[in-house]
Amino acid sequence: MWPVHQVEKGVRAAENAVDPDSKKGKLVPASQASQTALKAVPGTITKTELEKKHDKPVYEFKIKPQSGRGLKEVHVDAKTGALINVKNAD
């Protein structure tokens, strides 16, 4: 699992390219979004990305569930911190 502060640093570097509002502090921190993702799928975060989906900034977390079955992809709205969806990762 990546330490949250390393995830935060890497994601923040990408935020300005994805959404100009991030400069104004309008995106939730990756650490807050990761808590939302881990509540939905308890486990270990293996990858974090900030993407733009349907013209909205979205955090994508790949999580290895505690159950050990497969890999889950969890999307969290980067502006509100709300869970968008959970699906099996490819």
Secondary structure, DSSP 8 states (H G I E B T S, - for coil): ---HHHHHHHHHHHHHHH-GGGGGT-S--HHHHHHHHHHHS-EEEEEEEEEEETTEEEEEEEEEETT--S-EEEEEETTT--EEEEEE--
